[in-house]
Amino acid sequence: MVPTLYQLAQFRRYLSSEPLGVYLARTARVFALAAGIPFVIGLIGAWSDSFGFVLFILVGIPTAAFMVLLTGFKLWRGVSVAQEGRSFAEQFAAIALSPILLVLWLMAALPLLWAGGHLGSLSRLAVNESDYREIINRARVSRKAESYAEYGGVTYSVDPGPPVRVAFNPEGFLDNWSAIVFDPTGEVMLADGFDPTTGKFYAPERITKLFDGDLVACRKLWGDYYSCSFT
């Protein structure tokens, strides 16, 4: 059923009846809650790359599209509510708040995703550190390369070095994967992406070829542990 012009006018009048302060507070609250979505996706992705990727596709991308549509609706609603404004500043806030918050949300989404991933890696390390330490001790005794071995429910790969390095919970899609890496030298931090002009990695080959992969970048967690991504 197509709404009549009278019904549309009534709906617009209903929207404009919302107090300006309430409208601004509710709009800010919606965007603040939406900011938690990329953070949670990153947090979960640190524990499960595959599940995190599914959430990114099924939740993250639709959320971005929804926020754009919501901004359009909020902008239209803001024009109605702006009539209550007693000053130009209040009227401007009612109209411009949602577009400004959308820009801020889009700018913050990726840093929030990374922050969630970093916190997730820290929590995973905290929960599993005792098992990681036992695996490291075993790897130092055996000094042999291992790929996707398992001990105590923890999957790991060993680069015999020297020194012995261990990648815990390696997981990803095809050649793209990530892991918590134990490196007593800290040299994995030399990995810093690649030069797009030459197609070569900035780090030396002895670092990029660890664990038979191409080490792209690492972030320090604590001690000798790092969160690393490979391709």
Residue frames relative to the residue before (quaternion, step in Angstrom):
aa qw qx qy qz dx dy dz
M 1.0000 0.0000 0.0000 0.0000 0.00 0.00 0.00
V 0.3267 -0.7575 0.5355 0.1808 3.61 -0.73 1.05
P 0.4192 -0.7164 0.4878 0.2703 3.62 -0.72 1.01
T 0.4570 -0.6776 0.5074 0.2732 3.54 -1.11 0.74
L 0.6640 -0.4884 0.3743 0.4248 3.55 -1.29 0.25
Y 0.6145 0.5473 -0.3435 0.4526 3.57 1.08 -0.72
Q 0.6651 0.5008 -0.3046 0.4626 3.60 0.93 -0.91
L 0.6393 0.5170 -0.3237 0.4683 3.57 1.01 -0.79
A 0.6437 0.5211 -0.3163 0.4627 3.55 1.02 -0.81
Q 0.6420 0.5180 -0.3158 0.4687 3.57 1.03 -0.82
F 0.6513 0.5125 -0.3141 0.4631 3.58 0.99 -0.87
R 0.6477 0.5105 -0.3134 0.4708 3.56 0.98 -0.84
R 0.6399 0.5177 -0.3221 0.4678 3.58 1.04 -0.79
Y 0.6234 0.5382 -0.3324 0.4597 3.59 1.11 -0.75
L 0.6591 0.5122 -0.3080 0.4564 3.55 0.97 -0.88
S 0.6937 0.4877 -0.2822 0.4486 3.54 0.89 -0.90
S 0.5876 0.5913 -0.3730 0.4075 3.58 1.23 -0.29
E 0.5223 0.6329 -0.4197 0.3878 3.60 1.23 -0.23
P 0.4948 -0.6632 0.4640 0.3162 3.62 -0.79 0.93
L 0.5967 -0.6042 0.3967 0.3485 3.55 -1.03 0.80
G 0.6715 0.5105 -0.3065 0.4412 3.57 0.87 -0.93
V 0.6449 0.5148 -0.3156 0.4684 3.57 1.01 -0.82
Y 0.6434 0.5310 -0.3184 0.4502 3.57 0.96 -0.88
L 0.6721 0.4950 -0.3001 0.4618 3.58 0.87 -0.94
A 0.6640 0.5094 -0.3044 0.4550 3.60 0.93 -0.90
R 0.6755 0.4922 -0.2985 0.4609 3.58 0.92 -0.90
T 0.6372 0.5249 -0.3287 0.4586 3.57 0.99 -0.80
A 0.6676 0.4922 -0.3008 0.4707 3.58 0.89 -0.92
R 0.6428 0.5365 -0.3246 0.4400 3.59 1.02 -0.78
V 0.6380 0.5333 -0.3264 0.4495 3.58 0.98 -0.84
F 0.6914 0.4638 -0.2848 0.4751 3.58 0.87 -0.91
A 0.6186 0.5389 -0.3467 0.4546 3.60 1.06 -0.68
L 0.6551 0.4951 -0.3097 0.4793 3.58 0.97 -0.84
A 0.6479 0.5234 -0.3179 0.4531 3.58 0.99 -0.82
A 0.5939 0.5816 -0.3636 0.4204 3.60 1.13 -0.57
G 0.6240 0.5573 -0.3404 0.4291 3.57 1.19 -0.48
I 0.5490 0.6505 -0.3967 0.3436 3.61 1.16 -0.46
P 0.6959 0.4315 -0.3123 0.4817 3.68 0.71 -0.85
F 0.6015 0.5606 -0.3605 0.4404 3.60 1.08 -0.64
V 0.6774 0.4830 -0.2852 0.4760 3.58 0.91 -0.95
I 0.6221 0.5342 -0.3445 0.4572 3.61 1.00 -0.77
G 0.6616 0.4966 -0.3022 0.4736 3.59 0.95 -0.86
L 0.6346 0.5409 -0.3199 0.4498 3.57 1.01 -0.84
I 0.6927 0.4562 -0.2688 0.4898 3.57 0.88 -0.96
G 0.6373 0.5521 -0.3245 0.4287 3.58 1.01 -0.81
A 0.6064 0.5587 -0.3566 0.4394 3.59 1.13 -0.57
W 0.6903 0.4405 -0.2641 0.5095 3.57 1.19 -0.55
S 0.7955 0.0183 0.0076 0.6056 3.58 1.14 -0.59
D 0.3466 -0.7662 0.5062 0.1910 3.57 -0.30 1.26
S 0.6814 0.5060 -0.2978 0.4371 3.56 0.88 -0.97
F 0.6741 0.4761 -0.2969 0.4804 3.58 0.93 -0.88
G 0.6325 0.5343 -0.3275 0.4552 3.56 1.04 -0.77
F 0.6421 0.5157 -0.3204 0.4680 3.57 1.03 -0.78
V 0.6354 0.5208 -0.3240 0.4691 3.58 0.99 -0.83
L 0.6548 0.5030 -0.3120 0.4700 3.58 0.95 -0.85
F 0.6240 0.5407 -0.3410 0.4494 3.58 1.02 -0.77
I 0.6931 0.4699 -0.2721 0.4740 3.58 0.95 -0.90
L 0.7743 0.3929 -0.1914 0.4576 3.57 0.79 -1.06
V 0.7729 0.3037 -0.1644 0.5323 3.60 1.15 -0.55
G 0.6975 0.5106 -0.2907 0.4102 3.58 0.76 -1.03
I 0.7096 0.4475 -0.2657 0.4751 3.58 0.75 -1.04
P 0.6624 0.4782 -0.3290 0.4737 3.66 0.86 -0.80
T 0.6076 0.5507 -0.3610 0.4441 3.61 1.06 -0.64
A 0.6407 0.5184 -0.3254 0.4635 3.58 0.97 -0.84
A 0.6586 0.4966 -0.3079 0.4742 3.58 0.96 -0.87
F 0.6465 0.5219 -0.3158 0.4582 3.58 1.00 -0.84
M 0.6494 0.5233 -0.3249 0.4460 3.58 0.98 -0.80
V 0.6207 0.5240 -0.3418 0.4727 3.58 1.07 -0.66
L 0.6663 0.4849 -0.2969 0.4825 3.59 0.93 -0.90
L 0.6419 0.5268 -0.3218 0.4548 3.57 0.98 -0.84
T 0.6277 0.5416 -0.3351 0.4477 3.56 1.03 -0.77
G 0.6323 0.5270 -0.3281 0.4636 3.57 1.03 -0.79
F 0.6672 0.4893 -0.2976 0.4763 3.56 0.96 -0.87
K 0.6687 0.5027 -0.2971 0.4603 3.57 0.95 -0.91
L 0.6184 0.5392 -0.3437 0.4568 3.57 1.07 -0.69
W 0.6526 0.4981 -0.3024 0.4842 3.58 0.97 -0.87
R 0.6674 0.4923 -0.2986 0.4723 3.55 0.97 -0.84
G 0.6309 0.5583 -0.3262 0.4288 3.55 1.05 -0.79
V 0.5988 0.5564 -0.3583 0.4511 3.55 1.09 -0.70
S 0.6631 0.4981 -0.3028 0.4696 3.59 1.00 -0.79
V 0.6951 0.4787 -0.2746 0.4607 3.55 0.90 -0.98
A 0.5730 0.6308 -0.3731 0.3669 3.59 1.10 -0.66
Q 0.5483 0.6304 -0.3945 0.3825 3.56 1.18 -0.48
E 0.6255 0.5415 -0.3321 0.4531 3.59 1.22 -0.45
G 0.5288 0.6734 -0.4011 0.3257 3.55 1.18 -0.50
R 0.3477 -0.7541 0.5265 0.1822 3.55 -0.93 0.94
S 0.7720 0.2050 -0.1235 0.5888 3.57 1.25 -0.31
F 0.6654 -0.4853 0.3739 0.4266 3.53 -1.30 0.24
A 0.6213 0.5584 -0.3483 0.4252 3.60 1.01 -0.78
E 0.6677 0.4897 -0.3026 0.4720 3.58 0.94 -0.86
Q 0.6585 0.5019 -0.3117 0.4661 3.57 0.93 -0.83
F 0.6450 0.5162 -0.3146 0.4674 3.56 1.00 -0.84
A 0.6386 0.5348 -0.3224 0.4497 3.60 0.98 -0.86
A 0.6555 0.5247 -0.3136 0.4435 3.57 0.93 -0.88
I 0.7244 0.4335 -0.2422 0.4783 3.58 0.96 -0.86
A 0.7821 0.3918 -0.1879 0.4466 3.58 0.84 -0.97
L 0.4809 0.7097 -0.4361 0.2736 3.60 1.17 -0.39
S 0.7135 0.4682 -0.2865 0.4354 3.60 0.70 -1.01
P 0.6543 0.4828 -0.3476 0.4669 3.69 0.86 -0.71
I 0.6404 0.5175 -0.3312 0.4608 3.59 0.99 -0.79
L 0.6728 0.4906 -0.2981 0.4667 3.59 0.91 -0.90
L 0.6093 0.5412 -0.3574 0.4562 3.61 1.07 -0.65
V 0.6484 0.5076 -0.3167 0.4707 3.60 0.92 -0.88
L 0.6626 0.4998 -0.3033 0.4681 3.58 0.93 -0.90
W 0.6433 0.5248 -0.3207 0.4560 3.58 1.00 -0.82
L 0.6652 0.4941 -0.3029 0.4708 3.59 0.92 -0.88
M 0.6605 0.5000 -0.3089 0.4672 3.59 1.01 -0.76
A 0.7291 0.4416 -0.2389 0.4651 3.59 1.04 -0.76
A 0.4952 0.7057 -0.4220 0.2806 3.60 1.17 -0.46
L 0.7072 0.4568 -0.2746 0.4645 3.60 0.81 -0.96
P 0.6537 0.4818 -0.3362 0.4769 3.66 0.87 -0.74
L 0.6384 0.5130 -0.3303 0.4691 3.60 1.05 -0.69
L 0.6129 0.5381 -0.3375 0.4701 3.58 1.07 -0.74
W 0.6698 0.4864 -0.2909 0.4797 3.59 0.95 -0.88
A 0.6458 0.5228 -0.3236 0.4526 3.57 0.97 -0.84
G 0.6460 0.5076 -0.3150 0.4752 3.57 1.00 -0.81
G 0.6497 0.5173 -0.3132 0.4606 3.57 1.00 -0.82
H 0.6506 0.5140 -0.3174 0.4602 3.57 1.00 -0.83
L 0.6587 0.4886 -0.3101 0.4809 3.59 0.93 -0.86
G 0.6344 0.5335 -0.3285 0.4528 3.58 1.02 -0.77
S 0.6526 0.5041 -0.3113 0.4724 3.60 0.99 -0.82
L 0.6352 0.5247 -0.3253 0.4642 3.57 1.01 -0.81
S 0.6778 0.4830 -0.2980 0.4674 3.59 0.91 -0.89
R 0.6410 0.5188 -0.3293 0.4600 3.59 1.02 -0.75
L 0.6401 0.5129 -0.3161 0.4768 3.57 1.03 -0.79
A 0.6491 0.5279 -0.3192 0.4451 3.58 0.93 -0.88
V 0.6796 0.4954 -0.2860 0.4593 3.58 0.96 -0.87
N 0.8102 0.3239 -0.1254 0.4721 3.59 0.91 -0.95
E 0.3713 0.7823 -0.4652 0.1837 3.61 1.21 -0.07
S 0.6389 0.5279 -0.3492 0.4372 3.62 0.94 -0.75
D 0.6550 0.4835 -0.3085 0.4920 3.61 1.01 -0.77
Y 0.6145 0.5417 -0.3462 0.4573 3.58 1.03 -0.77
R 0.6610 0.5189 -0.3112 0.4439 3.58 0.89 -0.91
E 0.6427 0.5147 -0.3185 0.4698 3.59 0.99 -0.79
I 0.6479 0.5081 -0.3149 0.4722 3.59 0.98 -0.83
I 0.6291 0.5312 -0.3314 0.4606 3.60 1.00 -0.81
N 0.6567 0.5077 -0.3142 0.4607 3.59 0.92 -0.88
R 0.6487 0.5061 -0.3168 0.4719 3.58 0.99 -0.79
A 0.6589 0.5124 -0.3110 0.4545 3.57 0.96 -0.87
R 0.6483 0.5182 -0.3215 0.4560 3.59 1.02 -0.71
V 0.6483 0.4987 -0.3169 0.4802 3.56 1.13 -0.60
S 0.7334 0.4314 -0.2429 0.4659 3.59 0.84 -0.98
R 0.0730 -0.8474 0.5170 0.0962 3.59 1.10 -0.79
K 0.5373 0.5789 -0.4450 0.4220 3.56 0.79 1.03
A 0.5588 -0.6106 0.4470 0.3392 3.54 -1.17 0.65
E 0.0109 0.7787 -0.6269 0.0209 3.55 -1.04 0.84
S 0.1350 -0.7832 0.6025 0.0727 3.58 -1.09 0.72
Y 0.8592 -0.0601 -0.0062 0.5081 3.53 -0.79 1.12
A 0.2216 0.7386 -0.5851 0.2511 3.53 0.84 1.06
E 0.2427 -0.7766 0.5632 0.1440 3.58 -1.24 0.16
Y 0.0775 0.7645 -0.6372 0.0591 3.51 -1.11 0.81
G 0.8550 0.0224 -0.0436 0.5163 3.57 -0.82 1.01
G 0.6896 -0.4762 0.2760 0.4708 3.57 1.13 0.65
V 0.6188 0.5193 -0.3426 0.4797 3.59 1.31 0.07
T 0.2739 -0.7439 0.5896 0.1551 3.57 -0.82 1.03
Y 0.0704 0.8126 -0.5726 0.0831 3.58 -0.95 0.86
S 0.1959 -0.7301 0.6386 0.1441 3.53 -1.38 0.34
V 0.2332 -0.7851 0.5652 0.0990 3.56 -1.08 0.80
D 0.1386 -0.7196 0.6738 0.0945 3.52 -1.09 0.88
P 0.3565 -0.8056 0.4283 0.2010 3.61 -0.29 1.26
G 0.3776 -0.7649 0.4622 0.2423 3.58 1.24 -0.25
P 0.4773 0.2147 -0.6263 -0.5778 1.51 -1.60 -1.92
P 0.5795 -0.1903 -0.7884 -0.0795 1.44 -2.25 1.18
V 0.6184 -0.5295 0.4180 0.4030 3.55 -1.29 0.26
R 0.0351 -0.7685 0.6389 0.0006 3.54 -0.94 0.98
V 0.1513 -0.7916 0.5889 0.0614 3.57 -1.10 0.71
A 0.1875 -0.7517 0.6238 0.1037 3.56 -1.03 0.90
F 0.1863 -0.8142 0.5458 0.0665 3.57 -0.56 1.19
N 0.8562 0.0583 -0.0860 0.5061 3.52 -1.11 0.87
P 0.1124 0.8018 -0.5776 0.1047 3.63 0.74 0.97
E 0.1712 0.7863 -0.5675 0.1741 3.56 -0.71 1.08
G 0.3020 0.7497 -0.5552 0.1959 3.56 -1.10 0.68
F 0.5460 -0.5859 0.4835 0.3532 3.52 -1.28 -0.48
L 0.8373 -0.0482 -0.0192 0.5443 3.54 -0.78 1.13
D 0.8200 -0.1973 0.1523 0.5153 3.60 -0.71 -1.04
N 0.6225 0.5259 -0.3416 0.4683 3.58 1.26 -0.07
W 0.2124 0.7803 -0.5582 0.1856 3.56 -0.54 1.13
S 0.2152 -0.7631 0.5966 0.1240 3.53 -1.31 0.29
A 0.0050 -0.7929 0.6089 -0.0221 3.54 -1.25 0.40
I 0.4319 -0.6025 0.5844 0.3301 3.50 -1.38 0.19
V 0.1321 -0.8325 0.5377 0.0180 3.56 -0.51 1.20
F 0.2538 -0.7210 0.6262 0.1535 3.52 -1.09 0.89
D 0.1197 0.7793 -0.6017 0.1277 3.57 -0.71 1.13
P 0.2915 -0.8012 0.4944 0.1692 3.62 -0.27 1.21
T 0.6582 0.5102 -0.3137 0.4562 3.61 1.22 -0.32
G 0.3547 -0.7457 0.4879 0.2831 3.59 1.14 -0.57
E 0.4396 0.7335 -0.4365 0.2796 3.59 1.26 0.07
V 0.5042 0.6430 -0.4381 0.3747 3.59 1.19 -0.25
M 0.5827 0.5900 -0.3723 0.4168 3.58 1.20 -0.42
L 0.5062 0.6307 -0.4278 0.4037 3.58 1.26 -0.08
A 0.5637 0.5986 -0.3832 0.4209 3.58 1.20 -0.51
D 0.1272 0.7984 -0.5698 0.1473 3.54 -0.67 1.13
G 0.7305 -0.4178 0.2350 0.4865 3.57 0.82 1.01
F 0.4440 -0.6783 0.5137 0.2808 3.53 -1.25 -0.42
D 0.5460 -0.6132 0.4753 0.3161 3.50 -1.30 0.48
P 0.3557 -0.7702 0.4805 0.2220 3.64 -0.41 1.14
T 0.6237 0.5547 -0.3522 0.4233 3.59 1.12 -0.45
T 0.7662 0.3093 -0.1709 0.5367 3.57 1.10 -0.69
G 0.3830 -0.7312 0.4815 0.2946 3.58 1.18 -0.47
K 0.5973 0.5585 -0.3601 0.4490 3.58 1.27 0.26
F 0.5250 -0.6350 0.4685 0.3188 3.54 -1.16 0.67
Y 0.5386 -0.6290 0.4583 0.3227 3.54 -1.14 0.68
A 0.6761 0.4911 -0.2917 0.4654 3.60 1.03 -0.78
P 0.5838 -0.5736 0.4280 0.3832 3.61 -1.16 0.46
E 0.6562 -0.5544 0.3508 0.3729 3.55 -1.19 0.60
R 0.6002 0.5749 -0.3681 0.4168 3.60 1.06 -0.65
I 0.6791 0.4387 -0.2805 0.5173 3.59 1.24 -0.40
T 0.7009 0.4822 -0.2911 0.4375 3.59 0.77 -0.97
K 0.7169 0.4527 -0.2569 0.4637 3.63 1.10 -0.58
L 0.3451 0.7381 -0.5094 0.2768 3.59 1.19 0.30
F 0.8384 0.1326 -0.1364 0.5108 3.57 -1.10 0.78
D 0.5643 -0.6413 0.3663 0.3690 3.59 1.13 0.70
G 0.6267 0.5000 -0.3622 0.4755 3.58 1.05 0.68
D 0.4920 -0.6067 0.5070 0.3645 3.54 -1.28 -0.17
L 0.2510 -0.7917 0.5443 0.1181 3.54 -0.32 1.31
V 0.2491 -0.8110 0.5190 0.1039 3.57 -0.56 1.21
A 0.7846 -0.2020 0.1934 0.5533 3.59 0.71 -1.04
C 0.1379 -0.7781 0.6077 0.0784 3.56 -1.26 0.50
R 0.1575 -0.7407 0.6417 0.1214 3.52 -1.29 0.51
K 0.4652 -0.6920 0.4752 0.2809 3.56 -0.91 0.89
L 0.2530 -0.7332 0.6104 0.1605 3.55 -1.05 0.80
W 0.6298 -0.4494 0.2841 0.5663 3.56 0.44 -1.22
G 0.7948 0.2536 -0.2125 0.5088 3.53 -1.25 0.46
D 0.7629 -0.3086 0.2742 0.4976 3.55 -0.85 -1.07
Y 0.5478 0.6192 -0.3919 0.4035 3.59 1.20 0.41
Y 0.0560 -0.7935 0.6053 -0.0305 3.54 -1.05 0.91
S 0.3433 -0.6869 0.5974 0.2310 3.53 -1.22 0.58
C 0.0039 -0.8446 0.5309 -0.0694 3.58 -0.43 1.22
S 0.2009 -0.7549 0.6120 0.1234 3.53 -1.22 0.61
F 0.1716 -0.7862 0.5920 0.0448 3.52 -1.10 0.87
T 0.0947 -0.7784 0.6129 0.0976 3.54 -1.27 0.31
